[in-house]
Amino acid sequence: MRRSTRKSSIGLLVEESRNPTGNFSTRFSLPSFLKRVEKLTDEQRNVIKKLGFGNLLLLTNQMLSKNLLVELMESWSCEESAFVLVPGMLKITSVDVALILGLRMVGDPLILKEDEPFSELEREYGAALWKRKIAVSALESRLESIGDEVNEDFIRTFILFMIGTILFPNTSGKVDSRYLSLLDDLDNIGRFSWGAAVLEDLIMWLNKRKETSVQYIGGCLILLQVWSYEHIDLARPALVESSLTFPRACRWENVRSHQRQWFTSQFKELQEHQIIWELKPTSEELKFDIIKELLEAQNEREDSSGFEYLATGDSVNDDGLQDESNVNNASEVQEQEAAEVLVQQPLASQHLPEVKKECIGYLSPLRCSALHKVDLELSSQSQNSSMNLVQQQEEAGVHVQQPLASQHLPGGKTESNGYLPTSCGSALHKVDLELSSRSQKSSMNFTIGNGNELIKRIQELEAENLELKKENGTLRMENGELRNQILLTDNFVARLEGLVMDDSYPL
């Protein structure tokens, strides 16, 4: 849920309208973060590493190239969640974030609850019930007073400071005090997917910039800048002469300064050979647990569903966390999207077409479950329909092939042909053709425009299956009646023979 416009931003809206595509301002501050990192003791560093943020302590000071970032922001497409460049579209993937920042992309989502009770811990950090904010400057002063101590206060304060300076910086220079609810149990801090939250927050700010031309930009801008270095051969700085190669944000020198016009012309003339469409982890990077667990999670989801989700559709608030209302509605949205993906496939009995996949994230378990469930239902219905049709056709064949008793009847002296009457055979042949026609129709590919039509089609298949079952029952009854008629005929013929051969045969 987005917050309402603050009173202090009213004046900014006027200024933004004068400069919709120009420069921007930001409270992202890598120098402030690195300055604080330099003051950490070895013991403090080790504690931060154990919580999963050790790779951020390796970052080097890089100046933001605002002209480069502005050009990227202008090429952003909110509809595609991608940068629309001349050679094609580029998306920021989960692998990109893991390689560049070295943060976890797998784990529990970060969620700020709207109804989170105001805690005593928030009060201790200077927040109030009517203003649940903590100034970044106050956090910096608190770290100064903590000094070299390693305790819970240091851990929470440093993480809040990291949130406000590089992970989820916003336009206010303050941190939402509800983050403390996530930091209450220090043992659980490492279980969260911090990297995924950083990506969602950055996408939210890119959308906001594109839709409203805001001048103040939040989000982890160093991620966006290094992502450009990695994917686009344009204004790339030199690589750092160091054995440190992970995370990739550490391996680039500062970018050279260029005018905005230079970037604009270079982006217009961008060629495909200047694009690296997908980052591949090196053999060394594959040794890191963050990369291994991400690739394993993606492989597991691909194996279970056959598809990989391509967008991070959950909206986030201005503090970089998913809003609880979005999480509550996730199940319904994910099932609908799973159905929309499935309608592009033929039935399970048909050959599946090749699916083109562009990775930006990963398929959530709910989407995976919904897709797999619908696929299984369609496959089961197709198989059941085929089995019923075969069974009915075989039974119809039995009806036709059962001979009558071949006897010489008195009077006409005519030998029976040994089969059912022509009218009965024609009726069964008609049913056989109808069943064959339905079998062919059931195996045809169908194309459905959306999830509602898919559900309607499934209901139609279920109705047809029910009709086939009824017809199957009718055929069974007719088969029984025909057998009775055959027995009666045999009995009648036997009586006639007895009358002819022996006058004493009882009537």
C-alpha positions in Angstrom: 0.0 0.0 0.0 1.4 3.4 -1.0 1.6 6.1 1.5 -0.2 9.4 0.9 1.8 12.4 -0.3 3.6 14.1 2.6 3.1 17.9 3.1 6.8 18.5 2.7 6.6 17.0 -0.9 4.0 19.4 -2.2 6.7 21.9 -3.2 8.7 19.2 -4.9 5.9 18.3 -7.2 6.0 21.7 -8.8 9.7 21.5 -9.3 9.4 18.0 -10.7 6.9 19.2 -13.3 9.5 21.6 -14.6 12.2 19.0 -15.1 10.4 15.7 -15.9 13.4 14.0 -17.5 16.4 15.8 -16.1 18.6 15.0 -13.1 17.4 13.6 -9.8 18.2 13.7 -6.1 18.6 10.8 -3.8 19.3 9.9 -0.2 21.2 6.8 -1.2 24.5 7.2 0.5 27.2 4.6 -0.1 29.9 6.9 1.3 28.1 7.2 4.6 27.7 3.5 4.9 31.3 2.8 4.1 32.5 5.4 6.6 30.6 3.5 9.3 32.0 0.2 8.1 35.5 1.4 8.5 34.9 2.0 12.2 33.7 -1.6 12.8 35.8 -3.8 14.9 36.7 -7.4 13.8 34.2 -8.8 16.3 31.4 -6.5 15.0 32.2 -7.4 11.4 32.0 -11.1 12.3 28.5 -10.6 13.8 27.3 -8.8 10.7 28.7 -11.6 8.5 26.9 -14.3 10.4 23.6 -12.5 9.8 24.1 -12.6 6.0 25.4 -9.1 5.3 29.1 -9.8 5.1 29.3 -9.2 1.4 28.0 -5.6 1.8 31.0 -4.9 4.1 33.2 -5.5 1.0 31.7 -2.7 -1.1 34.1 0.0 -2.3 33.3 3.6 -2.7 31.8 4.4 -6.1 30.4 7.7 -7.3 26.9 7.5 -8.9 26.8 8.3 -12.6 23.5 10.2 -12.5 23.5 10.8 -16.3 23.8 7.1 -16.9 21.1 6.3 -14.3 18.7 8.9 -15.7 19.1 7.4 -19.2 18.3 3.9 -17.7 15.3 5.3 -15.9 14.0 6.8 -19.1 14.2 3.5 -20.9 12.3 1.7 -18.1 8.9 0.2 -19.0 6.5 -0.2 -16.2 4.3 -2.6 -18.2 7.2 -4.9 -19.0 9.2 -4.4 -15.8 12.2 -4.1 -18.1 14.5 -1.6 -19.8 13.4 -1.2 -23.4 16.7 -0.8 -25.4 17.3 -0.7 -29.1 18.5 -4.3 -29.3 15.7 -5.6 -27.0 14.4 -5.7 -23.5 16.6 -6.3 -20.4 15.3 -7.3 -17.0 17.0 -7.4 -13.6 17.0 -11.0 -12.5 17.4 -12.7 -9.2 20.8 -14.0 -10.3 21.8 -10.4 -11.1 21.1 -9.2 -7.6 22.8 -12.2 -6.0 25.9 -11.8 -8.1 26.1 -8.0 -7.7 25.3 -7.5 -4.0 25.8 -11.0 -2.6 22.4 -11.0 -0.8 20.0 -13.9 -0.3 17.3 -14.2 -2.9 15.7 -17.2 -1.2 13.9 -17.1 2.1 10.9 -15.4 3.9 9.6 -12.2 2.4 10.0 -8.9 4.3 6.5 -7.7 5.2 5.6 -4.5 7.1 2.2 -5.2 8.8 -0.2 -2.2 8.8 -1.6 -3.4 12.1 1.7 -4.1 13.7 1.3 -3.1 17.4 3.6 -0.2 18.6 6.3 -1.8 20.6 8.4 -0.7 23.5 11.5 -1.4 21.3 10.3 1.3 18.9 9.9 3.7 21.7 13.5 3.0 22.8 14.7 4.0 19.3 12.9 7.3 19.4 9.7 6.5 17.4 6.2 7.5 18.5 2.8 5.9 17.9 1.8 8.8 15.7 5.2 9.0 13.9 6.8 5.5 13.5 10.0 6.9 12.0 13.6 6.8 13.0 16.0 9.4 11.5 19.1 7.9 9.8 21.1 10.7 11.6 19.8 9.5 14.9 20.9 5.9 14.1 24.4 7.2 13.2 24.7 9.0 16.5 23.5 5.9 18.3 26.2 3.8 16.7 28.8 6.4 17.8 27.6 6.0 21.4 27.7 2.2 21.2 31.3 2.3 20.1 33.1 -1.1 20.1 30.4 -3.0 21.9 28.8 -6.1 20.4 25.3 -6.5 21.6 21.7 -6.6 20.4 21.5 -2.8 20.3 24.5 -2.7 18.0 23.1 -5.3 15.6 19.6 -3.7 15.4 21.0 -0.2 15.0 23.6 -1.1 12.3 21.0 -3.0 10.3 18.6 -0.1 10.5 21.4 2.3 9.4 22.2 0.0 6.5 18.5 0.0 5.5 18.3 3.8 5.5 21.5 4.4 3.6 21.9 1.7 0.9 19.3 -1.0 1.0 15.9 0.8 1.1 16.7 4.5 1.2 13.7 6.8 0.7 13.0 10.5 0.3 12.6 11.3 3.9 15.9 10.2 5.3 14.1 8.2 7.9 13.5 4.5 8.6 10.2 2.9 9.4 10.3 1.8 13.0 8.2 -1.3 12.1 11.5 -2.8 10.8 12.2 -3.5 14.5 9.5 -6.1 14.5 11.6 -8.1 12.0 14.7 -7.5 14.1 13.2 -8.5 17.4 14.5 -12.1 17.2 18.1 -11.8 16.1 18.3 -15.5 15.2 15.6 -15.0 12.5 17.3 -12.1 10.7 19.2 -14.4 8.3 16.1 -16.3 7.2 14.7 -13.3 5.2 15.2 -12.8 1.5 16.9 -9.4 1.7 18.0 -9.4 -1.9 14.5 -10.0 -3.2 13.2 -7.1 -1.1 16.0 -4.8 -2.5 15.0 -5.7 -6.0 11.3 -5.1 -5.4 12.0 -1.8 -3.8 14.2 -0.6 -6.7 11.5 -1.6 -9.2 8.9 0.3 -7.2 11.1 3.5 -7.5 11.7 2.9 -11.2 7.9 2.7 -11.7 7.3 5.8 -9.6 9.9 7.8 -11.5 8.4 6.7 -14.9 4.8 7.3 -13.9 5.1 10.6 -12.0 8.5 12.0 -13.0 9.5 12.4 -9.3 12.9 14.1 -8.8 13.7 12.4 -5.5 14.6 8.7 -6.1 15.0 6.0 -3.5 16.2 2.4 -3.8 19.6 0.7 -4.0 21.0 2.7 -6.9 24.4 1.1 -6.8 22.7 -2.1 -7.8 21.2 -0.4 -10.9 24.6 1.2 -11.8 26.6 -2.0 -11.5 23.9 -4.0 -13.3 24.4 -1.6 -16.2 28.1 -2.3 -16.2 27.6 -6.0 -16.2 25.0 -6.1 -19.0 25.7 -3.1 -21.2 29.1 -2.3 -22.8 28.6 1.4 -22.5 30.6 3.7 -20.3 32.0 0.8 -18.4 34.9 1.7 -16.0 38.0 -0.4 -15.6 38.0 -3.5 -13.4 39.7 -3.3 -10.0 43.1 -5.1 -9.9 42.2 -7.3 -7.0 41.6 -11.0 -6.3 38.2 -10.1 -4.8 35.6 -11.0 -7.5 32.5 -11.5 -5.3 30.2 -9.7 -5.0 30.6 -8.1 -8.5 29.8 -4.6 -7.1 33.3 -4.7 -5.7 35.2 -5.3 -8.9 34.5 -2.0 -10.8 36.4 1.3 -10.7 34.6 4.6 -10.7 32.9 5.5 -13.9 34.2 8.3 -16.1 32.1 11.5 -16.3 30.0 12.0 -19.5 27.4 14.5 -20.4 23.7 13.5 -20.6 23.7 14.1 -24.4 26.5 11.6 -24.8 24.6 8.9 -23.0 21.4 9.6 -25.0 23.2 9.3 -28.3 25.1 6.1 -27.2 21.9 4.4 -26.0 20.2 5.3 -29.4 23.0 3.6 -31.3 23.3 0.6 -29.0 24.1 -2.6 -30.8 23.2 -6.2 -29.9 26.9 -7.2 -29.5 27.1 -4.6 -26.6 24.5 -6.5 -24.6 25.1 -9.4 -22.2 21.6 -10.8 -22.0 22.1 -13.2 -19.1 24.8 -13.2 -16.4 26.3 -16.6 -15.7 28.0 -17.4 -12.4 31.6 -18.3 -12.7 33.0 -21.5 -11.2 34.3 -19.5 -8.3 30.9 -17.8 -7.7 29.2 -21.2 -7.8 31.0 -22.0 -4.6 29.1 -19.4 -2.6 26.1 -20.6 -0.7 24.0 -17.6 -1.8 24.4 -18.6 -5.4 24.0 -22.3 -4.9 20.8 -22.1 -2.9 19.3 -19.7 -5.5 20.1 -22.0 -8.5 18.9 -25.0 -6.6 15.6 -23.3 -5.7 15.1 -22.3 -9.3 15.8 -25.8 -10.6 13.4 -27.3 -8.1 10.6 -25.0 -9.2 11.3 -25.6 -12.9 11.2 -29.4 -12.3 7.9 -29.2 -10.4 6.1 -26.9 -12.8 8.0 -26.7 -16.1 7.9 -23.0 -16.0 9.7 -20.1 -14.3 8.0 -17.0 -13.2 9.3 -13.9 -14.9 8.3 -11.0 -12.9 8.2 -9.7 -9.3 4.6 -8.5 -9.4 4.1 -7.9 -5.7 4.0 -4.2 -5.0 6.0 -2.7 -2.2 5.7 0.4 -0.1 8.1 3.3 0.1 10.2 1.5 2.7 11.0 -1.4 0.5 8.8 -4.0 2.1 5.8 -5.9 0.7 2.5 -4.6 2.0 0.5 -7.2 3.9 -2.6 -6.7 1.8 -0.7 -7.8 -1.3 0.5 -10.9 0.5 -3.1 -11.8 1.6 -4.3 -11.6 -2.0 -1.3 -13.5 -3.4 -3.0 -16.9 -3.6 -5.8 -15.7 -5.8 -3.6 -13.7 -8.1 -1.1 -16.5 -8.4 -3.7 -19.1 -9.3 -5.2 -16.8 -12.0 -1.8 -16.2 -13.5 -1.0 -19.9 -13.4 -4.2 -20.5 -15.4 -3.3 -17.8 -17.9 0.0 -19.5 -18.5 -1.6 -23.0 -18.8 -4.1 -22.0 -21.5 -1.2 -21.5 -23.9 -0.5 -25.2 -23.7 -2.4 -28.1 -25.4 -3.9 -30.9 -23.4 -1.6 -33.4 -21.7 -2.1 -35.9 -24.5 -0.6 -33.5 -27.0 3.0 -32.5 -27.7 3.9 -29.5 -25.6 5.3 -26.5 -27.5 8.6 -25.0 -26.8 8.3 -22.3 -24.2 10.4 -19.2 -24.4 11.6 -18.1 -20.9 13.0 -14.8 -19.8 14.2 -14.9 -16.1 13.7 -12.1 -13.7 12.7 -14.0 -10.6 11.4 -17.4 -9.7 8.1 -19.2 -9.6 6.4 -18.9 -6.3 5.2 -22.2 -4.7 1.6 -21.1 -4.9 1.8 -20.4 -8.6 3.7 -23.7 -9.1 1.0 -25.5 -7.1 -1.9 -24.0 -9.0 -0.3 -24.6 -12.4 0.5 -28.3 -11.5 -2.9 -28.8 -10.1 -4.8 -27.6 -13.3 -2.3 -29.6 -15.5 -3.0 -32.8 -13.5 -6.8 -32.3 -13.7 -6.7 -31.8 -17.5 -4.4 -34.8 -18.0 -6.7 -37.0 -15.8 -9.8 -35.9 -17.6 -8.2 -36.5 -21.0 -7.1 -40.0 -20.0 -10.5 -40.9 -18.4 -12.3 -39.7 -21.5 -10.1 -41.8 -23.8 -10.5 -44.9 -21.6 -14.3 -44.5 -21.5 -14.4 -44.2 -25.3 -12.3 -47.3 -25.9 -14.4 -49.3 -23.5 -17.6 -48.1 -25.1 -16.3 -48.9 -28.6 -15.2 -52.4 -27.5 -18.6 -53.1 -26.0 -20.4 -51.9 -29.1 -18.2 -54.3 -31.1 -19.2 -57.2 -28.9 -22.9 -56.3 -29.5 -22.4 -56.5 -33.2 -20.4 -59.7 -33.3 -22.6 -61.9 -31.1 -24.2 -64.4 -33.6 -27.7 -65.8 -33.4 -28.3 -69.5 -33.5 -27.8 -70.7 -37.0 -30.7 -73.1 -37.6 -32.8 -74.4 -40.4 -36.3 -73.2 -39.7 -39.3 -75.1 -41.0 -41.3 -73.6 -43.7 -38.9 -71.2 -45.2 -35.9 -73.5 -45.1 -33.7 -70.4 -44.9 -30.3 -70.3 -43.1 -29.8 -67.4 -40.7 -26.9 -65.0 -41.4 -25.9 -65.3 -37.7 -25.7 -61.6 -36.9 -28.0 -58.9 -35.4 -30.6 -57.3 -37.6 -29.5 -54.6 -40.0 -31.3 -51.8 -38.1 -29.7 -52.7 -34.8 -26.2 -52.9 -36.4 -26.8 -49.5 -38.1 -27.7 -47.9 -34.8 -24.7 -49.3 -33.1 -22.5 -48.2 -36.0 -24.0 -44.7 -35.6 -23.1 -44.7 -31.9 -19.6 -45.9 -32.8 -19.1 -43.1 -35.3 -20.4 -40.5 -32.8 -18.1 -41.8 -30.1 -15.2 -41.7 -32.5 -16.1 -38.2 -33.5 -16.2 -37.1 -29.9 -12.9 -38.8 -29.2 -11.3 -36.8 -32.0 -12.9 -33.6 -30.8 -11.7 -34.2 -27.2 -8.1 -34.6 -28.4 -8.0 -31.4 -30.5 -6.0 -28.5 -29.2 -7.9 -25.6 -27.9 -7.0 -22.0 -27.4 -8.6 -20.0 -24.6 -8.1 -16.3 -24.1 -8.0 -16.2 -20.3 -8.5 -18.1 -17.1 -12.3 -17.8 -17.1 -12.5 -19.4 -20.5 -10.2 -22.2 -19.3 -12.5 -22.9 -16.4 -15.5 -22.9 -18.7 -13.7 -25.3 -21.1 -12.9 -27.6 -18.1 -16.6 -27.6 -17.1 -17.6 -28.5 -20.7 -15.2 -31.4 -20.7 -16.6 -32.6 -17.4 -20.1 -32.4 -18.8 -19.1 -34.3 -21.9 -17.4 -36.9 -19.7 -20.6 -37.2 -17.7 -22.7 -37.7 -20.9 -20.3 -40.4 -22.1 -20.7 -42.2 -18.8 -24.5 -42.0 -19.2 -24.2 -43.4 -22.8 -21.9 -46.1 -21.5 -24.5 -47.1 -19.0 -27.2 -47.1 -21.7 -25.1 -49.3 -23.9 -24.5 -51.7 -21.1 -28.3 -52.0 -20.6 -28.9 -52.5 -24.3 -26.2 -55.1 -24.3 -28.0 -57.0 -21.6 -31.3 -56.7 -23.4 -29.7 -58.1 -26.6 -28.3 -61.0 -24.6 -31.7 -61.8 -23.2 -33.2 -61.7 -26.7 -30.5 -64.1 -28.0 -31.3 -66.5 -25.2 -35.0 -66.3 -25.9 -34.4 -66.8 -29.6 -32.2 -69.9 -28.8 -34.9 -71.3 -26.6 -37.6 -70.6 -29.2 -35.5 -72.4 -31.9 -34.9 -75.3 -29.6 -38.6 -75.7 -29.0 -39.4 -75.6 -32.7 -36.8 -78.2 -33.3 -38.3 -80.4 -30.6 -41.8 -80.0 -32.1 -40.5 -81.0 -35.6 -38.4 -83.9 -34.4 -40.5 -85.2 -31.5 -44.2 -84.7 -31.2 -43.9 -85.4 -27.5 -41.7 -82.4 -26.8 -43.5 -80.4 -24.1 -44.8 -77.0 -25.1 
